[in-house]
Amino acid sequence: MLLDLNTHLFSFPSLDFSLFRRLRCLECETTVLTEESVFDYSVSMASGESLLGALTKYFCEGYLRGENKYHCEACARTGGGLAEAREMTHISRLSEAIVVHVKVQKTLFLILT
């Protein structure tokens, strides 16, 4: 938060950023590109994992397979529909500030004797 001393007005930095997502159908090779402006995004962290490790894992290339197949519009027109796909997400525009909210979960064990 910044204070302009001349006008006594508060100015807040922009917190929105853009995610660029590329999906490529492995059946018909059709590529779909989308860009989404978001204010927050949830990234899962495994126990003992660093924030950098979680972000690296999230933004690496992945595959949509099995029950998580991609609904391809081009394949649907030719009688198909669900297909395996390759997915990649990038940050295409950063905000002026980034807020990181880390939720730490602790497991309590109760030993009954």
C-alpha positions in Angstrom: 0.0 0.0 0.0 1.4 3.4 -1.0 0.4 6.8 0.3 0.5 9.8 -2.0 1.6 12.7 0.3 0.2 15.3 -2.1 -3.4 14.0 -2.3 -3.4 11.8 0.9 -4.8 9.0 -1.2 -3.9 5.3 -0.8 -2.8 3.3 -3.8 -2.9 -0.5 -3.8 -0.7 -2.5 -6.2 -2.4 -4.6 -8.8 -2.7 -8.2 -7.7 -4.0 -9.8 -10.8 -1.8 -11.8 -13.1 -2.4 -13.9 -16.3 -2.0 -17.6 -16.8 -1.4 -19.0 -20.3 -2.5 -22.6 -20.8 -1.6 -24.7 -23.8 -3.4 -28.0 -24.4 -2.4 -30.3 -27.3 -4.6 -33.3 -28.2 -2.5 -36.3 -28.7 -5.1 -37.9 -31.0 -5.6 -35.2 -33.7 -2.7 -32.8 -32.7 -5.0 -29.8 -32.3 -3.6 -27.2 -30.0 -5.8 -24.9 -27.8 -4.4 -21.8 -26.3 -6.2 -19.9 -23.5 -5.2 -17.0 -21.3 -6.9 -16.3 -18.0 -6.6 -13.3 -15.7 -6.7 -14.4 -12.1 -6.2 -12.9 -8.6 -5.2 -16.1 -6.8 -4.3 -19.6 -7.7 -4.1 -22.7 -5.5 -1.0 -24.9 -5.7 -0.7 -28.1 -3.6 2.4 -28.7 -1.6 3.4 -32.1 -0.3 4.7 -32.4 3.2 8.3 -31.2 3.4 8.2 -29.7 -0.1 9.5 -26.2 -0.7 7.4 -23.5 -2.3 9.8 -23.4 -5.2 9.5 -27.1 -5.6 5.7 -27.0 -5.6 5.6 -24.2 -8.2 8.1 -26.0 -10.4 6.0 -29.2 -10.3 2.8 -27.3 -11.0 4.2 -25.4 -14.1 6.0 -28.4 -15.7 4.5 -30.2 -18.6 1.8 -32.8 -17.8 -0.5 -35.2 -19.4 -4.2 -35.7 -19.2 -4.9 -39.4 -19.2 -7.2 -42.1 -17.8 -10.2 -40.6 -16.0 -8.7 -37.1 -16.5 -8.8 -37.1 -20.3 -9.4 -33.9 -22.3 -12.6 -33.3 -24.2 -11.3 -32.3 -27.6 -13.7 -30.3 -29.8 -12.0 -31.3 -33.0 -12.1 -35.1 -32.1 -15.8 -34.7 -31.0 -16.7 -33.5 -34.6 -15.3 -36.7 -36.0 -17.0 -39.0 -33.6 -14.5 -39.0 -30.8 -14.4 -36.7 -27.9 -12.3 -37.7 -24.9 -8.6 -38.0 -25.8 -5.2 -37.9 -24.1 -3.6 -34.5 -24.1 -0.4 -32.7 -23.2 -0.9 -29.6 -21.0 1.5 -26.8 -20.1 0.7 -23.7 -18.0 2.9 -20.5 -17.9 2.5 -17.2 -16.1 2.2 -14.8 -19.0 1.9 -11.5 -17.0 3.0 -10.9 -13.5 1.3 -8.6 -11.1 3.0 -5.7 -9.3 2.9 -7.7 -6.1 2.5 -11.4 -5.3 0.8 -12.6 -2.2 1.6 -16.2 -1.0 -0.7 -17.8 1.5 0.8 -21.0 2.9 -1.5 -23.3 4.9 0.5 -25.7 7.1 -1.3 -28.8 8.2 0.0 -30.8 11.2 -1.1 -34.3 11.9 -1.6 -35.2 15.5 -1.2 -38.8 16.6 -3.0 -40.0 19.6 -1.6 -43.2 21.2 -4.0 -45.2 23.2 -2.6 -47.5 25.8 
